[in-house]
Amino acid sequence: MQIAVTTPTGNVGRHVVATLVRAGVRPRVLLREPARLAPEVQDEVEAVQVDQYDADTVVAATEGVDALFWVDPTTGSEDPLADYVRATSSVVRAVTENRIGRVVFQSSVGAEKRHGAGEIDGLAHTETALDDVGVDVTHLRCGYFFTNLELQLNALRAGTLQVILPLDHPMAWVAPRDIAEVAATRLLSPTWSGRCVQAVHGPADLTWRQVAHILTAATGRQINVEQIPDDAMRTQLHQAGMTHGLVEAVLGMSTGLRENFVPEQRRTIKTTTPTTLAAWAYDHLRHQIVDAA
C-alpha cells in the first residue's frame, strides 16, 4: 500500500512519518523543501517537492497513492480562508483523478460549526468538500495543540500568558505526537470505511488557570495567565506582523468557540490520548524557558 503524507516536517506530520516507517512503510512525503527533512529520515521516504496550493503538482505527486494524510498548509496571507479553498481544490482533484481510496484529514474541534470559527472555517470547507467526493475519509477533530505554547515563548519567559478566552473555560489540549499516532493507525487500518469523524482530545480538558499551574510546576518558573480584551489581542497580533485578514481569522478561532459551543464529539476512550501537558512541558518547554534566562 502506498501512503502519502503532507507537511511531513510539521508538528504532527513528522511523527506520522516516523510511525509509518516503524511500521515498515516507505511513505511518499509531499513538501515544498525536501532538504528540510531530517537526515535520518531522507533514506526512509520518497520525497516529492510539492506546493499544496498548486493542484497540478499535487495530482502528479499522488499518482498511485492508496491512502493520503492531508493537512491544509499554514497560511499567512490577507485572505486565509481563500487559501484554504485553494488547498482544498488540490486535495479534491488529487483524490478524484488518482482514485485515492482513503484520506485521513487533520481538522479541528470547532469545524462542526461550519461557519463563525475564524480560520477553522477553512478546515470545515475541506471536510465538506472531501465528504462530497464520496471517498473513505476520517476527519480528525483535534484539540488545542500543546505546541501552540511555543509560539508564546517570550510571554512564558516573562511569566504571563495573555488570552481572550475565559480563564475557567475548559477545552481539550492534545500533544501533536498523539494526533500522529491516531492518524497513522487510521491510515494503516483496513477496518473502517465511509465518512468517519475521530476526535483527538488529549488526556483531559483544561482551563487556562490549570494550564498556568501545570506550566509553573513543569518549568519551575511562575507562570500566570490573564484574560485581555479582544482589541488588545488584535493589537498584539498586528504588531507581530499579521495581516488584517489573518488577525481576524486567528481571533475567530477563540471568539467563535467562546460562547455556547459544545463539541459535537464528546470525550470517550476513543478520543482520549495519553500524553499529558505536564509531561510534554517538562520534556519540550522547560529548557526553552529556563535555559533562555
Contacts in CASP RR format, 6 or more apart in sequence:
PFRMAT RR
TARGET T0000
AUTHOR 0000-0000-0000
METHOD contacts of the structure
MODEL  1
MQIAVTTPTGNVGRHVVATLVRAGVRPRVLLREPARLAPEVQDEVEAVQV
DQYDADTVVAATEGVDALFWVDPTTGSEDPLADYVRATSSVVRAVTENRI
GRVVFQSSVGAEKRHGAGEIDGLAHTETALDDVGVDVTHLRCGYFFTNLE
LQLNALRAGTLQVILPLDHPMAWVAPRDIAEVAATRLLSPTWSGRCVQAV
HGPADLTWRQVAHILTAATGRQINVEQIPDDAMRTQLHQAGMTHGLVEAV
LGMSTGLRENFVPEQRRTIKTTTPTTLAAWAYDHLRHQIVDAA
1 25 0 8 1.000
1 66 0 8 1.000
1 67 0 8 1.000
2 28 0 8 1.000
2 64 0 8 1.000
2 65 0 8 1.000
2 66 0 8 1.000
2 67 0 8 1.000
3 20 0 8 1.000
3 25 0 8 1.000
3 27 0 8 1.000
3 28 0 8 1.000
3 65 0 8 1.000
3 66 0 8 1.000
3 67 0 8 1.000
3 68 0 8 1.000
3 69 0 8 1.000
3 187 0 8 1.000
3 188 0 8 1.000
4 27 0 8 1.000
4 28 0 8 1.000
4 29 0 8 1.000
4 30 0 8 1.000
4 61 0 8 1.000
4 62 0 8 1.000
4 65 0 8 1.000
4 67 0 8 1.000
4 68 0 8 1.000
4 69 0 8 1.000
5 13 0 8 1.000
5 16 0 8 1.000
5 17 0 8 1.000
5 20 0 8 1.000
5 27 0 8 1.000
5 28 0 8 1.000
5 29 0 8 1.000
5 30 0 8 1.000
5 68 0 8 1.000
5 69 0 8 1.000
6 13 0 8 1.000
6 29 0 8 1.000
6 30 0 8 1.000
6 31 0 8 1.000
6 50 0 8 1.000
6 52 0 8 1.000
6 68 0 8 1.000
6 69 0 8 1.000
6 70 0 8 1.000
6 71 0 8 1.000
6 73 0 8 1.000
7 13 0 8 1.000
7 31 0 8 1.000
7 71 0 8 1.000
7 73 0 8 1.000
8 14 0 8 1.000
8 16 0 8 1.000
8 17 0 8 1.000
8 27 0 8 1.000
8 29 0 8 1.000
8 30 0 8 1.000
8 31 0 8 1.000
8 37 0 8 1.000
8 41 0 8 1.000
8 45 0 8 1.000
9 31 0 8 1.000
9 36 0 8 1.000
9 37 0 8 1.000
9 38 0 8 1.000
10 176 0 8 1.000
11 145 0 8 1.000
11 147 0 8 1.000
11 176 0 8 1.000
12 71 0 8 1.000
12 106 0 8 1.000
12 176 0 8 1.000
12 177 0 8 1.000
12 179 0 8 1.000
12 180 0 8 1.000
12 183 0 8 1.000
13 69 0 8 1.000
13 71 0 8 1.000
13 176 0 8 1.000
13 180 0 8 1.000
13 183 0 8 1.000
14 38 0 8 1.000
14 41 0 8 1.000
14 180 0 8 1.000
15 176 0 8 1.000
15 177 0 8 1.000
15 179 0 8 1.000
15 180 0 8 1.000
15 181 0 8 1.000
16 27 0 8 1.000
16 69 0 8 1.000
16 180 0 8 1.000
16 183 0 8 1.000
16 184 0 8 1.000
16 187 0 8 1.000
17 27 0 8 1.000
17 29 0 8 1.000
17 41 0 8 1.000
17 44 0 8 1.000
17 45 0 8 1.000
18 41 0 8 1.000
18 180 0 8 1.000
19 180 0 8 1.000
19 181 0 8 1.000
19 184 0 8 1.000
20 27 0 8 1.000
20 184 0 8 1.000
20 187 0 8 1.000
20 188 0 8 1.000
21 27 0 8 1.000
21 41 0 8 1.000
21 44 0 8 1.000
21 45 0 8 1.000
23 184 0 8 1.000
23 188 0 8 1.000
25 188 0 8 1.000
26 44 0 8 1.000
26 45 0 8 1.000
26 46 0 8 1.000
27 45 0 8 1.000
27 46 0 8 1.000
28 45 0 8 1.000
28 46 0 8 1.000
28 47 0 8 1.000
28 48 0 8 1.000
28 61 0 8 1.000
28 62 0 8 1.000
28 65 0 8 1.000
29 37 0 8 1.000
29 45 0 8 1.000
29 46 0 8 1.000
29 47 0 8 1.000
29 48 0 8 1.000
30 48 0 8 1.000
30 50 0 8 1.000
30 52 0 8 1.000
30 58 0 8 1.000
30 61 0 8 1.000
30 62 0 8 1.000
31 37 0 8 1.000
31 47 0 8 1.000
31 48 0 8 1.000
31 49 0 8 1.000
31 50 0 8 1.000
32 49 0 8 1.000
32 50 0 8 1.000
32 51 0 8 1.000
33 49 0 8 1.000
34 42 0 8 1.000
34 47 0 8 1.000
34 48 0 8 1.000
34 49 0 8 1.000
37 45 0 8 1.000
37 47 0 8 1.000
48 61 0 8 1.000
49 57 0 8 1.000
50 57 0 8 1.000
50 58 0 8 1.000
50 61 0 8 1.000
51 57 0 8 1.000
51 58 0 8 1.000
52 58 0 8 1.000
52 72 0 8 1.000
52 73 0 8 1.000
52 87 0 8 1.000
52 90 0 8 1.000
52 91 0 8 1.000
53 73 0 8 1.000
53 83 0 8 1.000
53 86 0 8 1.000
53 87 0 8 1.000
53 90 0 8 1.000
54 90 0 8 1.000
55 89 0 8 1.000
55 90 0 8 1.000
55 93 0 8 1.000
55 94 0 8 1.000
58 90 0 8 1.000
58 91 0 8 1.000
58 93 0 8 1.000
58 94 0 8 1.000
59 90 0 8 1.000
59 93 0 8 1.000
59 94 0 8 1.000
59 97 0 8 1.000
59 98 0 8 1.000
61 94 0 8 1.000
62 68 0 8 1.000
62 94 0 8 1.000
62 98 0 8 1.000
62 100 0 8 1.000
63 98 0 8 1.000
64 98 0 8 1.000
65 94 0 8 1.000
65 98 0 8 1.000
65 100 0 8 1.000
66 100 0 8 1.000
66 101 0 8 1.000
66 102 0 8 1.000
67 100 0 8 1.000
67 101 0 8 1.000
67 102 0 8 1.000
67 103 0 8 1.000
67 104 0 8 1.000
67 187 0 8 1.000
68 91 0 8 1.000
68 94 0 8 1.000
68 95 0 8 1.000
68 100 0 8 1.000
68 102 0 8 1.000
68 103 0 8 1.000
68 104 0 8 1.000
69 103 0 8 1.000
69 104 0 8 1.000
69 106 0 8 1.000
69 183 0 8 1.000
69 187 0 8 1.000
70 91 0 8 1.000
70 103 0 8 1.000
70 104 0 8 1.000
70 105 0 8 1.000
70 106 0 8 1.000
70 126 0 8 1.000
71 105 0 8 1.000
71 106 0 8 1.000
72 84 0 8 1.000
72 87 0 8 1.000
72 88 0 8 1.000
72 106 0 8 1.000
72 122 0 8 1.000
72 123 0 8 1.000
72 126 0 8 1.000
73 83 0 8 1.000
73 87 0 8 1.000
75 83 0 8 1.000
75 84 0 8 1.000
75 119 0 8 1.000
75 246 0 8 1.000
76 83 0 8 1.000
76 242 0 8 1.000
76 243 0 8 1.000
76 246 0 8 1.000
77 83 0 8 1.000
77 243 0 8 1.000
77 246 0 8 1.000
78 243 0 8 1.000
78 244 0 8 1.000
78 245 0 8 1.000
78 246 0 8 1.000
79 245 0 8 1.000
80 119 0 8 1.000
80 122 0 8 1.000
80 245 0 8 1.000
80 246 0 8 1.000
80 249 0 8 1.000
81 118 0 8 1.000
81 119 0 8 1.000
81 121 0 8 1.000
81 122 0 8 1.000
81 125 0 8 1.000
81 249 0 8 1.000
84 119 0 8 1.000
84 121 0 8 1.000
84 122 0 8 1.000
84 123 0 8 1.000
84 125 0 8 1.000
84 126 0 8 1.000
85 122 0 8 1.000
85 125 0 8 1.000
87 126 0 8 1.000
88 122 0 8 1.000
88 125 0 8 1.000
88 126 0 8 1.000
88 129 0 8 1.000
91 103 0 8 1.000
91 126 0 8 1.000
91 129 0 8 1.000
91 130 0 8 1.000
92 129 0 8 1.000
92 130 0 8 1.000
92 133 0 8 1.000
94 100 0 8 1.000
95 101 0 8 1.000
95 103 0 8 1.000
95 130 0 8 1.000
95 133 0 8 1.000
95 135 0 8 1.000
96 133 0 8 1.000
100 135 0 8 1.000
101 135 0 8 1.000
101 136 0 8 1.000
102 135 0 8 1.000
102 136 0 8 1.000
102 137 0 8 1.000
102 187 0 8 1.000
103 130 0 8 1.000
103 135 0 8 1.000
103 136 0 8 1.000
103 137 0 8 1.000
103 138 0 8 1.000
104 137 0 8 1.000
104 138 0 8 1.000
104 140 0 8 1.000
104 183 0 8 1.000
104 186 0 8 1.000
104 187 0 8 1.000
105 126 0 8 1.000
105 127 0 8 1.000
105 130 0 8 1.000
105 137 0 8 1.000
105 138 0 8 1.000
105 139 0 8 1.000
105 140 0 8 1.000
106 140 0 8 1.000
106 142 0 8 1.000
106 179 0 8 1.000
106 183 0 8 1.000
107 123 0 8 1.000
107 124 0 8 1.000
107 126 0 8 1.000
107 127 0 8 1.000
107 139 0 8 1.000
107 140 0 8 1.000
107 141 0 8 1.000
107 142 0 8 1.000
108 120 0 8 1.000
108 123 0 8 1.000
108 141 0 8 1.000
108 142 0 8 1.000
108 143 0 8 1.000
109 141 0 8 1.000
109 142 0 8 1.000
109 143 0 8 1.000
109 144 0 8 1.000
109 171 0 8 1.000
109 172 0 8 1.000
109 199 0 8 1.000
109 201 0 8 1.000
109 257 0 8 1.000
109 263 0 8 1.000
109 265 0 8 1.000
110 117 0 8 1.000
110 120 0 8 1.000
110 124 0 8 1.000
110 141 0 8 1.000
110 257 0 8 1.000
110 261 0 8 1.000
110 263 0 8 1.000
110 264 0 8 1.000
111 117 0 8 1.000
111 120 0 8 1.000
111 123 0 8 1.000
111 124 0 8 1.000
111 127 0 8 1.000
111 139 0 8 1.000
111 141 0 8 1.000
112 124 0 8 1.000
112 141 0 8 1.000
112 263 0 8 1.000
112 264 0 8 1.000
113 120 0 8 1.000
113 121 0 8 1.000
113 124 0 8 1.000
113 256 0 8 1.000
113 257 0 8 1.000
113 261 0 8 1.000
114 121 0 8 1.000
114 124 0 8 1.000
114 128 0 8 1.000
115 121 0 8 1.000
115 124 0 8 1.000
116 252 0 8 1.000
116 256 0 8 1.000
117 124 0 8 1.000
117 252 0 8 1.000
117 253 0 8 1.000
117 256 0 8 1.000
117 257 0 8 1.000
118 248 0 8 1.000
118 249 0 8 1.000
118 250 0 8 1.000
118 251 0 8 1.000
118 252 0 8 1.000
118 253 0 8 1.000
118 256 0 8 1.000
119 249 0 8 1.000
119 250 0 8 1.000
119 252 0 8 1.000
119 253 0 8 1.000
120 252 0 8 1.000
120 253 0 8 1.000
120 257 0 8 1.000
127 139 0 8 1.000
130 137 0 8 1.000
130 139 0 8 1.000
131 137 0 8 1.000
131 195 0 8 1.000
134 194 0 8 1.000
134 195 0 8 1.000
136 192 0 8 1.000
136 193 0 8 1.000
136 194 0 8 1.000
136 195 0 8 1.000
137 194 0 8 1.000
137 195 0 8 1.000
137 196 0 8 1.000
138 186 0 8 1.000
138 192 0 8 1.000
138 196 0 8 1.000
138 197 0 8 1.000
138 198 0 8 1.000
139 195 0 8 1.000
139 196 0 8 1.000
139 197 0 8 1.000
139 198 0 8 1.000
140 179 0 8 1.000
140 182 0 8 1.000
140 183 0 8 1.000
140 186 0 8 1.000
140 198 0 8 1.000
140 199 0 8 1.000
140 200 0 8 1.000
141 197 0 8 1.000
141 198 0 8 1.000
141 199 0 8 1.000
141 200 0 8 1.000
141 263 0 8 1.000
141 264 0 8 1.000
141 265 0 8 1.000
142 174 0 8 1.000
142 179 0 8 1.000
142 199 0 8 1.000
142 200 0 8 1.000
143 171 0 8 1.000
143 172 0 8 1.000
143 173 0 8 1.000
143 174 0 8 1.000
143 199 0 8 1.000
143 200 0 8 1.000
143 201 0 8 1.000
143 202 0 8 1.000
144 171 0 8 1.000
144 172 0 8 1.000
144 173 0 8 1.000
144 174 0 8 1.000
145 173 0 8 1.000
145 174 0 8 1.000
145 175 0 8 1.000
145 176 0 8 1.000
145 179 0 8 1.000
146 173 0 8 1.000
146 174 0 8 1.000
146 175 0 8 1.000
146 176 0 8 1.000
146 275 0 8 1.000
146 277 0 8 1.000
146 280 0 8 1.000
146 281 0 8 1.000
146 284 0 8 1.000
147 176 0 8 1.000
147 284 0 8 1.000
149 156 0 8 1.000
149 215 0 8 1.000
149 281 0 8 1.000
149 285 0 8 1.000
150 284 0 8 1.000
150 285 0 8 1.000
150 288 0 8 1.000
152 161 0 8 1.000
153 288 0 8 1.000
153 289 0 8 1.000
153 292 0 8 1.000
155 161 0 8 1.000
155 162 0 8 1.000
156 215 0 8 1.000
156 219 0 8 1.000
156 221 0 8 1.000
156 223 0 8 1.000
156 285 0 8 1.000
156 289 0 8 1.000
157 221 0 8 1.000
157 289 0 8 1.000
157 292 0 8 1.000
157 293 0 8 1.000
159 221 0 8 1.000
159 222 0 8 1.000
159 223 0 8 1.000
159 224 0 8 1.000
160 223 0 8 1.000
160 224 0 8 1.000
160 225 0 8 1.000
160 226 0 8 1.000
161 208 0 8 1.000
161 211 0 8 1.000
161 212 0 8 1.000
161 223 0 8 1.000
161 224 0 8 1.000
161 225 0 8 1.000
161 226 0 8 1.000
162 225 0 8 1.000
162 226 0 8 1.000
162 227 0 8 1.000
162 228 0 8 1.000
162 232 0 8 1.000
162 233 0 8 1.000
162 236 0 8 1.000
163 208 0 8 1.000
163 225 0 8 1.000
163 226 0 8 1.000
163 227 0 8 1.000
163 228 0 8 1.000
163 233 0 8 1.000
163 254 0 8 1.000
164 227 0 8 1.000
164 228 0 8 1.000
164 229 0 8 1.000
164 230 0 8 1.000
164 233 0 8 1.000
164 251 0 8 1.000
164 254 0 8 1.000
164 255 0 8 1.000
164 258 0 8 1.000
165 171 0 8 1.000
165 208 0 8 1.000
165 227 0 8 1.000
165 254 0 8 1.000
165 258 0 8 1.000
166 227 0 8 1.000
166 258 0 8 1.000
167 207 0 8 1.000
167 208 0 8 1.000
167 209 0 8 1.000
167 225 0 8 1.000
167 226 0 8 1.000
167 227 0 8 1.000
168 207 0 8 1.000
168 208 0 8 1.000
168 209 0 8 1.000
169 207 0 8 1.000
169 208 0 8 1.000
169 258 0 8 1.000
170 205 0 8 1.000
170 206 0 8 1.000
170 207 0 8 1.000
171 205 0 8 1.000
171 206 0 8 1.000
171 207 0 8 1.000
171 257 0 8 1.000
172 199 0 8 1.000
172 201 0 8 1.000
172 202 0 8 1.000
172 205 0 8 1.000
172 263 0 8 1.000
172 267 0 8 1.000
173 202 0 8 1.000
173 204 0 8 1.000
173 205 0 8 1.000
173 206 0 8 1.000
173 211 0 8 1.000
173 277 0 8 1.000
174 200 0 8 1.000
174 201 0 8 1.000
174 202 0 8 1.000
174 273 0 8 1.000
174 275 0 8 1.000
175 202 0 8 1.000
175 273 0 8 1.000
175 275 0 8 1.000
175 280 0 8 1.000
177 275 0 8 1.000
178 200 0 8 1.000
178 202 0 8 1.000
178 273 0 8 1.000
178 274 0 8 1.000
178 275 0 8 1.000
179 200 0 8 1.000
179 273 0 8 1.000
181 273 0 8 1.000
182 198 0 8 1.000
182 200 0 8 1.000
182 273 0 8 1.000
186 192 0 8 1.000
186 196 0 8 1.000
186 198 0 8 1.000
197 264 0 8 1.000
197 265 0 8 1.000
198 270 0 8 1.000
198 271 0 8 1.000
199 263 0 8 1.000
199 265 0 8 1.000
199 267 0 8 1.000
199 270 0 8 1.000
199 271 0 8 1.000
200 271 0 8 1.000
200 273 0 8 1.000
201 265 0 8 1.000
201 267 0 8 1.000
201 271 0 8 1.000
201 272 0 8 1.000
201 273 0 8 1.000
202 271 0 8 1.000
202 272 0 8 1.000
202 273 0 8 1.000
202 274 0 8 1.000
202 275 0 8 1.000
203 272 0 8 1.000
203 273 0 8 1.000
203 274 0 8 1.000
203 275 0 8 1.000
203 276 0 8 1.000
204 276 0 8 1.000
205 267 0 8 1.000
206 214 0 8 1.000
206 277 0 8 1.000
208 225 0 8 1.000
208 227 0 8 1.000
209 225 0 8 1.000
211 225 0 8 1.000
211 277 0 8 1.000
212 223 0 8 1.000
212 224 0 8 1.000
212 225 0 8 1.000
214 277 0 8 1.000
214 278 0 8 1.000
214 281 0 8 1.000
215 221 0 8 1.000
215 223 0 8 1.000
215 277 0 8 1.000
215 281 0 8 1.000
215 285 0 8 1.000
216 222 0 8 1.000
216 223 0 8 1.000
217 278 0 8 1.000
218 277 0 8 1.000
218 278 0 8 1.000
218 281 0 8 1.000
218 282 0 8 1.000
218 285 0 8 1.000
218 286 0 8 1.000
219 281 0 8 1.000
219 282 0 8 1.000
219 285 0 8 1.000
219 286 0 8 1.000
219 289 0 8 1.000
219 290 0 8 1.000
220 286 0 8 1.000
220 290 0 8 1.000
221 289 0 8 1.000
221 290 0 8 1.000
230 251 0 8 1.000
230 255 0 8 1.000
233 251 0 8 1.000
234 247 0 8 1.000
234 251 0 8 1.000
237 246 0 8 1.000
237 247 0 8 1.000
237 250 0 8 1.000
237 251 0 8 1.000
238 244 0 8 1.000
238 247 0 8 1.000
242 250 0 8 1.000
265 271 0 8 1.000
END
